[in-house]
Amino acid sequence: MNIILLDNIAILDTSDCKELTDTCMRVSEFYESHKYKGNVQILKQDIINLYIEIGEGEEYYNVFEGYNFPKSTIEEFFTVNQPDEFEETLTNLPLPVTYVIGYITGDQQVLIHELAHAFYFSFNEYKQQADAITNSLSPMVRNILIKWLTKSGYDQQVHQDELQAYIVEDLLGDLIEDDLELHTVINNTCDQFNAFKQLFHKTLTAIKGQEVLGLSLTV
């Protein structure tokens, strides 16, 4: 696993999906899962068993392709838990890291999604502008999107963050291809969705992210 530093963001870059999942799964569930948020007594096998149950047999290692959480969450979690051999990567991050994301090498779409989370947490101006764009959406559009995020298992506290990240990543259309209502929303809200992407591009350029990561973006 490689660790790439971009401003105050640590990017875990690996070609091994199982390694990434074993490194991040417990902290990620503690940070943003509707089921496990704030629960420090989390065992990996309990998480795996739950996702087999609700995913009709799908293994947890096949569910998530990226992860994100603040370094403060890592510190809080491992105050009462012993890191295993994979999780030790998280407890030995270089300074001055304040946010951690992880993705599979070469998956640019997921990298963009996770970077959007890092920007939202790390840069106050980004968060303020992203929230302003979200608040400019019609109540009907926001309600439909939040309903979908809830159904997808996200805790209410991360809805605003997840919404902007999915829009920046351009993944909403892929994830909801069978949902006619959400497709209609996306088609009728293109200008505001593009505003999220322009904000992301401006922030990435300001911290030289395209040079460090070799990202190719169109806005």
N, C-alpha and C positions, 0 to 999 in steps of 0.2 A: 504493500500500500504506500502510495506517495502522498505527501502532505504539501500542498501548494498554498503559499501565503499571498493573499490579496487584500491590501490595507489591513484591517483587523479581523479578517475572515480566514479561517482555516478550511481548506477544501480537501476532503479525503477522496483521493482518486485511485480506484482499483478496478481491475478487470474481473475480480472474483466477487460475484454477487453474494455468496454465502459469507465471505469474510466481511463485507460491508454490513450485511444484516446482523451478523453476530456482534459486530462492533457497536452498532447504533440502536438496536431494537428496543432494549429496555429503557434507555434514556428517552428515546423518541416517544414511546408509549406513555412514559411518565410526564412528558411535556405537553402532548397534544391529543392523546387518545380520549375519546368520550368515556371509555370503559375504565382506563387506568390512570387518568390524569391525577397527579398529586399523590398517588399510591406508591410509597417507597418499597413496599413488600411485593415486588414483582419478580417472578421466576420466568425464565425464558420458555420453559415447557408449558407454563400456564398460558402464555401469549400464543404459542403455537397451537395448543389445543383449542383455544377460543376461535382462532381464525379458521381452523379445520371445520369447526362446528358451524360458524356463520357463513363460511365460504363454500359450503357443500363439498368439503374435502380438499379445497385448495390449500397448499402449504404456505405458511407465512413467508418463506424464502422466495416465493414467486409473486407476492402481492406488491411489494414496494421496490421501486428502482432508485429512490433518492431519500435523503434524510436531512433534517435541519433542526437545530436547537441552540439556544444561548449557552455560552460556557458556564454561566452562573447556574444553569439547570444541571449541568454535569456535576458541578461542585456540590450542589444540594443533594443530588441523588447518591453520590458516592460518600457523602458524610455518614450514611447509615448502611451502605452496601459495599461489599468487597468486589472490586473489578476482577473479571476473569482475564484470561490471556489476551482476548480480543479487545476488551474494553480498556485495557491499560493504555492503548493508543490515546484514548480520550483524556486520561488523567495525566498525560505527559506532553501536553501541547505547548508549543513555544509561546512566549509573551510577545506582543500584547494582544493575543487572540481574545475576542469577546463573543464570537459566533462561529459555529461549526456547521458545514454542510458536507454531504457525501453523495457520490454518484458513481455510476459505472463508466469507466474510461470510454470516451468517444460518443456518449449519449448527450449531444448538445442540448436537446430539448429539455431533458431533466435538469441539466446543469443550469440552464436559464431559469427554470422554475425555482430551484433551490437558491440561486443567487438573489432572486426577487425577494425571497424570505429574509435573506441576510441583509439586504438593503433596507427593507421595511423595519427591521429591528435596529440596525446600526446607525442609520442616517435619519435624523429627525425631519429634515426637509423632505426627504423622500416619503416618509410616513405621512406627513401632513398633506402633501400633494396627492398621494394615492387615496387617502381617506376622503379628500375633497372630491375627487373623481367618483369614488364609490357613492358618496352622498348626493352627487348630481344625477345618479341613475334614478329612474322613476321607482316609487315604492313597489309597484308590481314586479319590475325587473329584479330589484333587490330581494324581494320575498321569494321569488322563484329560484334564484341562485342560492340563497341561504337554505331553502328547503332541500335543494340538491346536496349541499355541503353537509347538512345534518344527516341526511340519508346515507351519505358516504362515510359517516362515523366521526366527523370532526367536532371537537368541542366548541361551544359557542364563543369562547374567548379568542379563538383563532380564525373565526369566520372572515373578518375583514382582510386579514393577512392572506389566507388561502385564496380568497376571491381574486385579489390582484395578482397573485402568483400564477394561478391557472390561466388568467387572461393574458398575462405577459408571455407565458409559455406557448400560448396558442393551442392548448390541449383540450379546451372545453368541447370543441366540436367532435374530437375523437372519442371522448369519454361518454358523450350523451347522444351518440348518433341515432339511437332508437327513441329519443325523447323529442317528439315534434314540438312541444311547448317551448322547450329550451332552445331548440334550433331557431324557432321564430324570434325569440328574444335576442339571440346573438345576431341574427340577420338585421334586426331593427336597431341595434345599438352599436354599430361599427365605429362611429366617430369617437364615442366615449371609450370604447375598448382600445382604439388606437392611441388615445391619450396616455393610457397606462404604458403602452409599449414605448412611446416617445420618452416618457419619464425614465423608464428603465435604461434606455439607450443613452440618455444624457448622463445618468449616474455612472454607468459602466465606463463611458468615455472619460469622465472626470477622474476616475481612479486607475485609468490605463488598463482596464480589464480585458479589452480586446487584444492588446499586445501580450499580456501575461498568459492568457488562456487560449489565444488563437481563435476566438469566437467570430463567426461571420453572421452579422445581423442585417436584416432589412426592416425598415420602419414604414 
